[in-house]
Amino acid sequence: MNVAQLQTEILKLKQEKDVCILAHSYVAREICEIADFTGDSYKLSVDASRVKNQNILMCGVRFMAETCKILSPEKTVYLAQPIAGCAMADQMDRETIAQVKEHYPDHTVVAYINTTASLKTICDVCVTSSSAVQIVNKIENKDILFIPDCNLGAYVAAQCPDKNIKLLNGGCPIHACVSVEDVKRAKQQHPDALLLVHPECVPEVCAMADYIGSTSGIMNFAMQSDKKEFIIGTEISIAEHLQYSCPDKDFYILSLKLICPNMKATTLYDVYNCLSGKGGEEILLDAQTITDAKKCIDEMIRLGE
């Protein structure tokens, strides 16, 4: 089957099997085209919790599927490609952070949503890249332990000078590998373009940006801006999606290093095979993990209002 034929078969199967397909913005274009919802990880989880479908198929990475299950425990959640993990989410586990907490007993533990369900069970509040500054500012405690991304944490700390934010050495290895030299090269090649970067990039790169924001924030900024040229400092899929959405504008990749192998692991055939019962993996979490992990997500929702 070619791409169009495969997409048609997928659309038919998802109707027959009452499946809602979620696609993170970093996955391939042909998958986004057949998804019911696209966006960042938290938005997709909320979308999943609001639909009537009994079955949810996540085209992204494991922690995203886990978040869907936490917010919709009564639904059956599948991950299209079982090997699709997240290097950042896997950097810190429950046992490691439990030990760190012993050294900082008075700190509020703020967990980036890019963490495992198990780790979320011992955290106080969850944040997304778009809500982190707002939520940290609203936390009554001055002392914060921010995990796992030290670059996002540094960005939050700069925006929240009244907080005492403790960072650990973790983060997204894809965003973190972009250098000042990459920025200088891109700006030299495209002098009229605005630089839009994700806060998971190192502080030195963020300091050179015209806009710093989440994946959705970057896309919204570019689509709403009256400027015509943009250098995109996040996963290269975003430049492609924006080019489709805004054919009258030009989008340039900041660096070829911005390719996430875990996000690229899911193929259209993976989606088809999962719907056909020949692939994918059902996400199973025990009731206690769901209950405990949901507490920090509920707190995120409360403080994010």
C-alpha positions, 0 to 999 in steps of 0.5 A: 500500500502507498501512503494514501491507501494506508491512511484510508485503511487507518481511518476506516479501522479507527471508526470500526474500533472506536479509536481516537488517534493522538499524534504529537507534533514531532511525529511524521506529517503523514501520521498527523494527517490521520490523527484526531488531535495533534499537539504537545503531550499535555494537550493530547492527554486532555483531549483524550480525557474529553472524547467519548472513544473507549480506545486511545492510540498515542503516536508519540512516546511512552510517558505521553501514553502514560499521562493519557492513562493517568487522566483516563484510567477507564479507557484502553490506551495504546502506544503505537511504537513500544520502543518509543521512549524519552531520553529525558524521562528515563534519566531520573527514576523514583528511587533516585529522586526519593534520595534527593528529596531527603537532602531537600526536605523543605523543597516543593518538587516540581516535575516536568511532564516529561517524566515517567508515571512512577516518578510523578508519584513522589512529586508535588506538582507537574508542569509543561514548558508553557505553564512552568513559569506561571505555576512556579510563580504561584507555588507558595513555597520559595524553595523549589526542586525542579526536575529533570530538565536543568535548561527549562529549569534555568529558564524558569529560574530567570523568570521567577527571581523570587524563588530558590530553584534547585536544579539537577543535571538532566534534560533533553539531549536533543535540544541541549546539543544545539550550540551558539555556533549553530545559532550564529551560522543560521542567523548568518544564512538567514539574517532577516529571520526571527529565531524561535527556540524551545526552553529545553535549549541551553541558556546561551542559545535561549539568550539569542532568541527572539521568542522562547516557548513550548512547541505549541507556543512556537507554532502559534507565534510563527502563524500569528506573526506578520514576519515572513522568515523564521529559524525554528529551534526545536525538533525539525518536524515543526518547521515542516508542519509550519511550512504546510500551515503557512505556505506564504512564509519561510521556515528554516531548521536551526540545526540538523541535530534537532532530530528526535529518534524516539519521535521518529520511531513511529511510522504510519505502518505502526499505526496500522499494525496497532489498529489491526491487532498486530502491533503496539502496546497497551499501557497498563498502570496499577491503580495506586500509581494512577492515583498517586501520579494524578495528584501532581497533575491535578495540582498543575491544573489547579495552579494553571487556572 
